[in-house]
């Protein structure tokens, strides 16, 4: 059910039919709250058992899969969202297991808001939907407050968030990040080197190329992939891709697609 510009949808799923999803990737954030039952959430090479009252979060372009327990299948409610104001609240949450699972919340404390959000079926109620969604994330952020972060970590998290939400724009670069965060290039560079050991320009380029690899694996053309990852010139993109990956994007896409089709 589409409900707002920064929110894609919300809903509720009863998995008594053992409905599952994946493996695959999503291009947005998705927060799931388990109403009853239990199941398994897999993110990359890590597997998490999740039960009633707990929540799990899917992040853009993570390779994920989730499925219900056969003897006690879960029922969950969920929100898909993008946008800095939503993700900034998400980043304040202290996850109990890595960056995927959130501790238990009583249904009475959170479920009425999810139900209210799911009843909204008109985009004319955008402001109401956004307010409810922010309230839901606010409850999580207040109950599971993340430990205070250093200045460098906070700077890195904010810049990373901007990259995740804007990498597809051709005019998005380090200048935009610095202007948005009101910091100098030197400060931005110091934050990235200290937190992740790489320069911000290299981080942005690697992020774009990793997203490009995912799209090529899914059968996107070289031109479409370039445009979807912030490169207005597909020839320039092809040159960068070959230098970084070791083969042209077209060949990479065909090889990856062929490998995925093999039994």
C-alpha positions as CSV (number, residue, x, y, z in Angstrom):
1,X,0.0,0.0,0.0
2,X,1.9,3.2,-1.1
3,X,1.5,6.0,1.4
4,X,4.1,8.7,1.1
5,X,7.1,10.1,-0.8
6,X,9.7,9.0,1.7
7,X,7.8,5.9,2.6
8,X,7.1,3.3,0.0
9,X,4.6,1.1,1.7
10,X,3.4,-0.6,4.9
11,X,1.4,-3.8,5.6
12,X,0.8,-6.9,7.6
13,X,1.6,-10.5,6.6
14,X,0.3,-13.7,8.1
15,X,2.7,-16.5,7.1
16,X,0.6,-19.5,8.1
17,X,1.1,-20.5,4.5
18,X,4.9,-20.4,5.1
19,X,5.4,-17.4,2.9
20,X,9.1,-16.5,2.6
21,X,11.2,-13.9,0.7
22,X,14.6,-14.1,-1.0
23,X,17.3,-14.6,-1.4
24,X,17.6,-11.1,-2.9
25,X,18.1,-7.4,-2.3
26,X,15.9,-4.4,-1.7
27,X,16.6,-0.8,-2.6
28,X,15.1,0.7,0.6
29,X,15.0,0.2,4.3
30,X,12.3,-2.2,5.7
31,X,11.4,-2.5,9.4
32,X,9.5,-5.7,10.4
33,X,7.8,-6.1,13.8
34,X,7.0,-9.7,14.7
35,X,3.4,-9.8,16.1
36,X,3.4,-13.5,17.0
37,X,5.3,-16.7,16.1
38,X,8.9,-16.9,15.0
39,X,11.1,-17.2,12.0
40,X,14.6,-16.7,10.6
41,X,16.2,-13.7,9.1
42,X,19.4,-14.2,7.0
43,X,21.6,-11.2,6.1
44,X,24.7,-12.1,4.1
45,X,26.3,-15.1,5.9
46,X,24.6,-14.4,9.2
47,X,21.4,-16.0,10.4
48,X,19.1,-14.7,13.2
49,X,16.2,-16.4,15.0
50,X,13.6,-13.8,15.5
51,X,10.5,-14.2,17.6
52,X,7.3,-12.3,18.8
53,X,8.0,-8.8,20.0
54,X,11.3,-8.5,18.3
55,X,12.0,-6.6,15.1
56,X,14.5,-6.9,12.2
57,X,15.7,-4.3,9.7
58,X,16.6,-4.7,6.0
59,X,19.0,-2.2,4.6
60,X,19.4,-1.2,1.0
61,X,21.3,-3.7,-1.2
62,X,21.9,-6.2,1.6
63,X,21.6,-9.7,0.4
64,X,18.8,-11.1,2.5
65,X,16.3,-13.9,3.0
66,X,13.6,-14.5,5.6
67,X,11.1,-17.2,6.3
68,X,8.8,-18.4,9.1
69,X,9.2,-21.3,11.5
70,X,7.3,-24.3,10.2
71,X,5.8,-25.2,13.6
72,X,5.1,-21.7,14.8
73,X,5.0,-19.4,11.7
74,X,5.3,-15.7,12.4
75,X,2.9,-12.9,11.6
76,X,4.5,-9.5,11.1
77,X,3.8,-5.9,10.2
78,X,6.3,-3.7,8.3
79,X,7.2,-0.3,6.9
80,X,9.3,0.4,3.8
81,X,11.0,3.8,3.9
82,X,13.7,6.1,2.5
83,X,14.7,9.6,3.5
84,X,17.2,11.1,5.9
85,X,14.7,11.9,8.7
86,X,13.7,8.3,8.9
87,X,17.1,6.8,8.6
88,X,18.6,9.2,11.2
89,X,16.2,7.8,13.7
90,X,17.1,4.3,12.7
91,X,20.8,5.1,13.3
92,X,20.0,6.1,16.9
93,X,18.8,2.6,17.8
94,X,21.0,0.2,19.7
95,X,20.6,-3.1,17.9
96,X,20.8,-6.2,20.1
97,X,22.4,-8.3,17.4
98,X,24.7,-6.6,14.9
99,X,22.8,-4.1,12.8
100,X,19.9,-6.3,12.0
101,X,17.7,-7.3,15.1
102,X,16.1,-5.0,17.7
103,X,15.1,-6.2,21.2
104,X,11.5,-6.9,22.3
105,X,8.7,-4.3,22.5
106,X,5.3,-5.1,23.9
107,X,2.5,-5.2,21.2
108,X,0.5,-2.6,23.1
109,X,3.3,-0.2,22.9
110,X,3.8,-0.3,19.1
111,X,1.2,-2.3,17.3
112,X,-1.6,0.3,17.5
113,X,0.6,2.7,15.5
114,X,1.4,0.1,12.9
115,X,-2.3,-0.7,12.6
116,X,-3.2,2.9,12.2
117,X,-0.6,3.3,9.5
118,X,-1.9,0.3,7.6
119,X,-5.4,1.7,7.6
120,X,-4.2,4.8,5.7
121,X,-4.9,4.0,2.0
122,X,-4.8,7.5,0.4
123,X,-1.7,9.5,-0.6
124,X,-3.8,12.5,0.4
125,X,-2.9,11.6,4.0
126,X,0.8,11.8,3.4
127,X,1.5,14.0,6.3
128,X,-0.4,11.8,8.7
129,X,1.4,8.7,7.4
130,X,4.8,10.3,7.8
131,X,4.0,11.5,11.3
132,X,2.9,8.0,12.3
133,X,6.0,6.4,10.8
134,X,8.3,8.8,12.5
135,X,6.5,8.1,15.8
136,X,7.1,4.4,15.3
137,X,10.8,4.9,14.7
138,X,10.9,7.3,17.6
139,X,9.6,4.7,20.0
140,X,12.4,2.3,18.9
141,X,15.0,5.1,19.2
142,X,13.8,6.1,22.7
143,X,13.6,2.5,24.0
144,X,16.8,1.3,22.5
145,X,19.0,4.3,22.7
146,X,22.4,3.9,21.0
147,X,25.5,4.6,22.9
148,X,26.9,8.0,22.3
149,X,29.2,8.1,19.3
150,X,32.4,10.0,18.7
151,X,32.4,13.1,16.5
152,X,34.1,11.1,13.8
153,X,31.6,8.3,13.9
154,X,28.7,10.7,13.8
155,X,30.2,12.5,10.9
156,X,30.8,9.3,9.0
157,X,27.3,8.0,9.7
158,X,25.7,11.2,8.4
159,X,27.9,11.1,5.3
160,X,27.2,7.4,4.7
161,X,23.5,8.1,5.0
162,X,23.8,10.9,2.3
163,X,25.7,8.5,0.0
164,X,23.1,5.7,0.4
165,X,20.2,8.0,-0.5
166,X,21.9,10.1,-3.2
167,X,24.5,8.0,-5.0
168,X,22.3,7.7,-8.1
169,X,22.4,11.4,-8.8
170,X,25.1,12.4,-11.3
171,X,25.7,15.8,-9.5
172,X,26.1,14.2,-6.1
173,X,29.8,14.5,-5.0
174,X,31.9,15.3,-1.9
175,X,31.1,19.0,-2.3
176,X,27.4,18.3,-1.8
177,X,28.2,16.2,1.3
178,X,30.4,18.9,2.8
179,X,27.8,21.6,2.1
180,X,25.0,19.5,3.5
181,X,26.9,18.7,6.7
182,X,28.5,22.1,7.0
183,X,32.0,20.6,7.3
184,X,35.3,21.1,5.4
185,X,36.8,18.6,3.0
186,X,39.6,18.0,5.5
187,X,37.1,17.1,8.2
188,X,35.2,14.8,5.9
189,X,38.5,13.1,4.9
190,X,39.6,12.7,8.5
191,X,36.3,11.1,9.5
192,X,36.4,8.5,6.8
193,X,40.0,7.6,7.2
194,X,39.6,7.2,11.0
195,X,36.3,5.2,10.8
196,X,36.7,3.0,7.7
197,X,40.3,3.5,6.6
198,X,39.5,4.9,3.2
199,X,39.1,8.4,1.6
200,X,35.5,9.6,1.1
201,X,36.0,9.8,-2.7
202,X,37.1,6.2,-2.8
203,X,34.2,5.2,-0.6
204,X,31.7,6.9,-2.8
205,X,33.1,5.4,-6.0
206,X,33.2,1.9,-4.4
207,X,29.6,2.2,-3.3
208,X,28.5,3.2,-6.7
209,X,30.4,0.3,-8.4
210,X,29.1,-2.2,-5.9
211,X,25.5,-1.1,-6.6
212,X,26.4,-1.3,-10.3
213,X,27.5,-4.9,-9.9
214,X,24.2,-5.8,-8.3
215,X,22.2,-4.3,-11.2
216,X,24.4,-5.9,-13.8
217,X,23.8,-9.3,-12.1
218,X,20.1,-8.7,-12.4
219,X,20.3,-8.1,-16.1
220,X,20.3,-4.3,-16.4
221,X,22.0,-2.9,-19.5
222,X,25.3,-1.1,-19.1
223,X,23.7,2.3,-20.0
224,X,20.8,1.8,-17.5
225,X,23.2,0.7,-14.8
226,X,25.4,3.7,-15.3
227,X,22.5,6.1,-15.1
228,X,21.1,4.3,-12.1
229,X,24.4,4.7,-10.2
230,X,25.3,8.3,-10.8
231,X,27.2,8.1,-14.1
232,X,25.8,10.2,-16.9
233,X,28.5,8.9,-19.3
234,X,28.3,5.2,-19.9
235,X,31.7,5.0,-21.6
236,X,33.3,6.7,-18.6
237,X,31.5,4.3,-16.3
238,X,32.7,1.3,-18.4
239,X,36.3,2.5,-18.1
240,X,36.1,2.9,-14.3
241,X,34.3,-0.4,-13.9
242,X,36.9,-2.3,-15.9
243,X,39.7,-0.7,-14.0
244,X,38.2,-1.6,-10.6
245,X,36.7,-5.0,-11.4
246,X,39.0,-6.3,-14.1
247,X,36.5,-6.8,-16.9
248,X,34.0,-4.6,-18.8
249,X,30.6,-4.2,-17.2
250,X,28.8,-5.9,-20.2
251,X,30.9,-9.0,-19.9
252,X,30.6,-9.0,-16.1
253,X,26.8,-8.9,-16.3
254,X,26.6,-11.7,-18.8
255,X,29.0,-13.9,-16.8
256,X,27.2,-13.3,-13.5
257,X,23.8,-13.9,-15.0
258,X,25.1,-17.1,-16.6
259,X,26.6,-18.3,-13.3
260,X,23.3,-17.6,-11.5
261,X,21.4,-19.7,-14.0
262,X,23.6,-22.7,-13.6
263,X,22.2,-25.5,-11.4
